Structures are given as structure tokens and as C-alpha cells.
Amino acid sequence: MPQSVRASGKEVLILIADDVAPNRELLAHMVKNMGFESIMASNGHEAIEQFERFRPDLVLMDISMPVMNGIDATREIKQQADERFVPIVFVSAAVGPEAIRSAIEAGGDDFLQMPFPYELLEGKIIALLRISELYSEVAKLNALRSHEAELAEKLLSNAVESGNVPNSQVRMHKQPAETFSGDVLLSAYRPNGDLNVLLGDFTGHGLTAAVGALPLSETFRAMTAKGYEAEEIVAQINRKLGQLLPTGKFLATAMLTLTAEGTVKIWNGGLPDVLIVSKGKVVHRIASSHPPLGILKKLNDTHFQLFKVEPEDRILMLSDGVLEAVNAQDEQYSEARLIDVIEQCPKGFDLISAILSSLQNFMHGQVQRDDISLITVPGWLENNTLEQVKPAYAFEVDSEEEGILDTWTWHIELQGQSLHRTSPVAQALSRLQESEGPRPEWQQVFTVITELYVNALDHGVLGLSSNMKRTPEGFARYFDEREKRLQSLDSGKVSLSLQHTRMPGGGRLVIRVEDSGKGFDYDWWLKNLNQSAERQFSGRGISLVKNICEYLTFSHNGSVVEAVMYFGDKH
Amino acid sequence: MTVSVRQVDDKNIVIVVGEQFDYSLHQAFRNAYAQVQKPGTVFRVDLARAKHMDSSALGMILLLKEHADKLGGRVILSKPAENVVKILTIANFNQFVTIES
């Protein structure tokens, strides 16, 4: 049974265009029999006018008509209908195959040669109306879907990226291949003012790639705010993604920490080389040294490479979508073109804008296949950075990261003569024993605290040089001098903090020692550890501590040192 | 055919991948090994013909490795061309999969 009313509740209206009046009337009669309404036009021009005025659901079109033929009229009507699907059926006397072809090419949906049986026309009209119903249903669903996707994308990127530091400090650009991006760009300050920046690229793109972004950014932000080291953050993201992502999905990642002293440490697992650009030249490249995160249960190597940077230097991080963008000839953009842009970018110009405009010229309207992301970090931190964030080391631990929160902090500060009178090392150890009971690892903790404390006191406060210890005589002289300076000490201070967090089957201990001294060149020290025979009498302390601890970090020119140790089954 | 399988003997299987090693091969690649349940099977992925490889192909290799690990077997990536070596190197797959030139 034909339906005279469409699903939308509107009556079906059919436009009949034919220059021969008896033909029009015959068709109108048939259409009426089917239960549909009709309107008439006697040439192509009229047909267009009627279409504009009445918006019919279907058109029956003659081919040859005066003023404007059916083929031209069809082209115009199809264009006006735009997104809407309005079936056009050509109804014509016998014509050659050429006419049929051009009718279909102009946008016609079907062809009916006169004379024909009533049922044939009826069947075609009903079938085409059914398709047009489906078409509008799909269009409606599609509009709804893309609206929802846009909304979800907004929510997600707000949740993930709204916490980033201002664009004036770190320039970020993200250009997704689809509504959802699998690239994640994160930046945040540590409590001591250091800046952490991370670029992540999840496998693939679109919604399935974007779902990991939330846990990633939460881990990054929570741990950065708590003052964790970049090494620990990367390790924790790896653990979290390992649990969360199905096999075959992973995150290529690069991460850096920039300090107020102008040093930057960088790690790359699976992204294109991170580049340090100085005066228009690439001076360092940090190649991927590790598989992407979420593949291996435990990271083999979270060694960050350390560099000194100048304020006008730029550190460039990018996703492979940049280098693998293709032009019409299917060539890849490649690093060679990127380097060209870097070298030609005039001083003071924004590097990201320069790369983007080169990329746009190269792709020349070709479809973007993968997410494109770029980050530039300058070689300096904004002055107000330190005041914006909490000044001291944040002694809290994220309960979410490590299970139920179970943390205590112990702190002592010694000034002047009390440095001579007491040693805080034993007190620290007894606090640890009292709270956590006996553990075989306390011996190593003792070693670490002793080494760090003595370093702070001898070199930081007393200003003794370890060079003195190079010869056996010097060794003795060193301790004489030490005793003398201690006795007359009336200023200077050393503070020692412990923070212990219980974890399943063990714990994590952060030891922090700060002295009032001028600091030392720790970069040089760390680099030269174990490398020279000269160091045999001195430097053993740091070397030892470095071997025992999971992480050892110096900051504030070396007058603050932090060591992190783990105990128990976890390590 | 973009993925073909050759059974060398009862413990050695060679999976030959076509020019574009990407998500479009997902199903075919999976079919190539999913039925193999013989313990200790060595899966050799012949990459000689692959000109390009994307990150979803890396994911497909990880899935194959998971399958091989379950069987106590292993995965060997063989004869990758320069472009593909570059991608494997950036991802540091040599740290846990054997790559033969």
C-alpha cells in the first residue's frame, strides 16, 4: 500500500515538469491515485521556480522542454536541494542512450521511458521516497553525532589541557586529523618553580586514541604538583598506561624539565628527535632511546639527558604527524624541510608559525592523515614563575597514585653552633625506626643521609674544598681545618627533611638536604663521576649515593639535594 | 593479497606483509596467526616488501608478540627496508623484538 504521508507527518508533494499538457495530466492523475499531492511546471525554468516555492519531495522531469530543458533544471534543483535528498525521476519518450547518460550525470536518480505501466511508476516513487527518508534520518543522526563529538572533545581537552602554563611561556600547537586528537600536550610547574613539559602521541587518532589522555594528564599534573622528578613521572605513566591500555595501544612520549638555572633535562621514548635550537642552528638532538610508554612492564632506562640552554634558545618537540605529512606527490614533509625552516626562521620570529606555514604550503590542501603537534619551550623561565607557585617543596603524596595515603614528614634545621654540637643523622634514623620498624635498608639510608649531610656541611656551610683530600697529607689537613671552622661557626644553616610514604609491601623515602652555601657545579660533578682517577679521593660520596638511590637531583646551584629511595617488593 | 602466510615447518611460520603495513591489514594480519596454537612457534614477519609502516602496524606486532609469548614462542622481524627501520628504531622495538636485516 502506498503511503501518502511521510514519516515526518507531512503530506507527500510531487512536482511534475512536462511541456505537453496531456502528459502532465496523466502523470498528475496517476500520482493522485497513489495518494500524493502534485504541482505542475511546463518547462525547466518553471520547475525551478516551483521547486523553490513548494519544496516538493520528489520530481518527475521531462527531458526536452522549451525555455530550459529538464537536464539543466535538474542540475539547478540538485544544487538548491544541497544536503537534502530530493529524488528526480526522468520521464520521457524514447530517447537515445546519450540523453539517458547526461540525465543521470546531471543528478537524475532514475529513468522511465514512456509508455509504462502504472505499477512501475508507483514502485519507483515509493522506493525513492523510502531512500530519501533513510537519507534524512542518516543526515540527522550524523549531525547529532558530530555535535556530540565536538562537545565531548571540548570537555576532554578542557579537562586535559586547560591546566597548562600560559602560552607566552610555552608555545603549543595541535591540529587534530579528526575531531578527537590522539596527541596530548601538557605543561606544569613543579613546586620549586621548574617547568615540566610533555608531548604524547597515542597510537592512531580519533576517539579511541583520545581516551588515554585523561589518566595521562592527571598523573602528569598530580605528580608535577607534588614535586616528583620527571623520571618518576615517566615511570608512573608507564605503569598506569600498562594497566589501562590494551595490547597494541601505546603512547610515544617526550618529556623535559627546565630549571630556573637554565638547565634542561630531556627524555624521548618513541617520538621524532627533540631539537635544541640555538641561533638558527640545531645544536642538540635528543633521539628516542626507549620504546613508547605502555608497552614494557618496567622501564629499562629513564636516563634524562642534561643540557645547558641560553634564554633565546628554543627546544622543539613534535609528533610524527609533522614529518609524515604528505603532499600531492605522496612525498613526506621529512626532517630536511623542517631543518630548512629552522635555519631560515628570522631571529625573534615564532618558530611554530614558520613551520606551520611551510607545512601548509607543502601539503597544499592534501588531507591531513595524522595529528600534527608542535611545542616550543624557551631556554628561560618567566620571572614571576617562582612567586606563582608554592615556594617550598610540597610534602604531600598523591593518595590516588599510590593507594591509600600514608605519609609522614620529619624536618630539622640546624644553625650556627648547633651544627657543631649535634648531628641530625642519628635522629633521622631513629625517627624512621620508630615509625617503620626495623628494615634491612636502613643501613643504606644511613649512608645516604650521612653523605648528603656531610657534603652540605663541609662544602656548603664550611666552604671546604674536596680538592684538599687528594693527597694523604691533605686528607689530614682537611679534617683539622674542618674542626677549626666548626668551632668558630656563628652563621650558616643546614636543613634535613625526610618524607616517608608507605606503599604496598614497602615504602618510598625522599631525603632533602638544603644548605646556606653558594652551591657547586653539580653538572660537572655528575658528568665526571667515575671517569677520572683524580676523583679517587673525592667525589666518592656522590657516586655512592647515586648508586644507592633511585633518583638524585640537585637544584638551586647545588645547594639543595633530593634523593629518592624505594623499599620492599616494588623494587 | 596484502598479507600471506607460509608454514615453513611445524614450528616456523612466515608472515609476508605487503607494501603498506598499516591499519588496513589489521584483520588479515591477525588471521595470519590467530589459529596457530603450537607451543614454541617462531613467527617471522617478512617486511622486505613493506615500504611504509605506521604506529598501528607497531601495535599489530605487539599483538602478535603477545600471542607468541603465550605460546612460549617468539617473533622475528625480518628484512625491513630503510623507511621501516627508521620507524622501528624510533620506537626502539629492537629492545624486545629480534630484528634481522
Interface residues (C-beta under 8 A of the other chain):
Chain A: D201 T203 G204 T247 G248 K249 F250 A252 G269 G270 L271 P272 A287 S288 S289 H290 P291 P292 I295 L296 N300 D320 D370
Chain B: Y23 D54 S55 S56 L58 G59 M60 L62 L63 E66 T89 I90 A91 N92 F93 Q95 F96
